Amino acid sequence: MTTRQKESSAPCHARFSGEGASSAFSPSKRRRMVTRNQPDLTFCEIILMEMEAHADAWPFLEPVNPRLVLGYRRIVKHPMDFLTMRERLLQGGYCSCEEFAADAHLVFDNCQLFNEDTSEVGLAGHAMRRFFESRWAEFYQDKDQ
């Protein structure tokens, strides 16, 4: 059995290491590998690109640095951000769109847990949640037709 076969037999969430996105495959090749087996994940990639380009995405583009944000690790037990989501998506770490959506919700839930609603980051989190929910609803509306 080759390494690649071993990886594909593992549960999707177990295949994602969370440690950087470097791989023997180029990003485009990794992307094709993911979307070939999970066509719905193409939408996840599209919505993630849209979220990353959104004006209010700045607090969520990379993991929070706990050295710069005191108390973050004490309050937020399961950190999540768009870069980690992108790495997981490219590495085939999502088995379904629902797993992807759960991570997106985790980003916004963590933001709401740690930040005041009226703070700059809190407002950005609410705007990004609305954007994600809107695009997600459009996807499922189109899927049902």
Buried (B, 14 or more C-beta within 10 A) or exposed (E): EEEEEEEEEEEBEEBBEEEEBEEEBEEEEBBEBBBEEBEBBBBBBEBBEEBBEBEBBEBBEEBBEEEEBEEBEEEBEEBBBBBBBBBBBBBBBBBEBEBBBEBBBBBBBBBBEBBEEEEEBBBBBBBBBEBBBEBBEEBEEEEEE
